[in-house]
Amino acid sequence: MDVRDMPTPTENQESAPAQTGIMPGVTSRTMKITDEDAGRAMTLLQKYKETKKALDERLVENEEWWKFHEWDLVNGGKTEAERVDPEPTSAWMFNSIINKHADFMDNFPAPNILAREESDKDAAKILSEVVPCILDQCEYENTYSDTCWDKIKSGSGLYGIFWDKFKNGIGDITIKRCDILQMAWEPGTEDLQESPNLFYQSYIDNKILEAEYPRMRASIFCLVMGSYQKSRTIRETIRSLQRERAW
């Protein structure tokens, strides 16, 4: 769905009250997502996932190699009786990956904020003190470590910067690792920022959904999404698939 297909926002001509967080005198803009919009988004998601299928399969295979399940992949659909050749295993790849991860952690990046011009020196000094504190509150080192595993095993890693309205009591940003397997974007897009639509899928407990959206109590259902662990089963009776879309 192109941004031009989005429903037109409606204007609220009354001034917004101060407690809403909107400045007095500023009109609020709200958007209502209809069933038709949701249906088109679901169709678009399925299209994105279909074109991304080869990448998803490669991500799963990379994880299987990391777990020493490579012979299951090499032998394809052979039965145990047909797998008569030796299947040696080695810790070479495991050691190589953990050593590379150690190199990443030894070179953990630190913010280096420089002034563009003479008048920016004071602002750069303040930011150099503030940004490290923000990263520390976001536990960025742990997120960096998790994303580095993705970079080594699959060749790429993704970060997401989100707004957590409950953080610190007043709301603040949070930085999270994003699983490439659970994302979907416009086919052929090299920069995710240029994709007109971006989907991210995750499982969420049904009780949380029912508490936040009581009207969904009778309509909660679970759909399947990709998983690295083929032997893992999701308890569909207690968890549902949440799809987030960035316009």
C-alpha positions, 0 to 999 in steps of 0.5 A: 500500500502506498502512502497515498492510499492511507486514509485521510486524517480528520481535523478536530476543530476544537483546541486540544486540552492541555492534559492531552499533551497537545499545545493549546490552540493546535488542532489534533489530527487523528487517523482511523484504520478501517477493516479495508485498510487492515485487509490491504495491509495483510495482503501486502504483508503476504506479498512481501513475505513471499518475495523474501522467502529465499532470504528467510530460508537462508537465515534459518539454515545459517542458524541450523549450521550454528547449532551443528545441525548441518548434516540435516541440511546436507542430507536433505530428506534422507531417512536415518537408514539412508544416512550411511556416510560418516557425519563428522562434527567440528568446533572450528566454526563455533570457535571462529564465531565466538572469537569474532564476537569477542572482537566486536565486544572489544571494539564496542563503539562509543559516541564521538560527537563533534561540533560542525562549527564554532558555535556548536562546541557547547552543544556537542559537549553537552551531547557527549555527556548526555548520549552515553547516559541514554545508551546506558539506560537503554542497556545498549551494550546488551542490544549491541551484543545480540545484534553482533551475533546476527551480523556474524551468523547472517551477515546483517543486524538491525536495530530499532529505536522506539518510544516507550511511554512508560519508561522513567515515568515520563516516556523515553526512547528504547533501543531493541534488536530487530529480528530480520526473519520477522521483518518484511519490506518492499521488494528490491529496497536496499535501504529500509528507510526508503521502503513505503511500508515496513512490517514487524511480527512478534508473539504477544500473550493473549492476556495482554491483548485482552487487557489492552483491547477488551473488545478483541476477547472473542476474536483473538487468533494465532497465525504462523510466522517464521522461526529459527527453531524448527523443533520449537512449538508456540502454544497457540492457545496462549499467544497470538501473533502481533503485526506492527506496521510503520507507514 
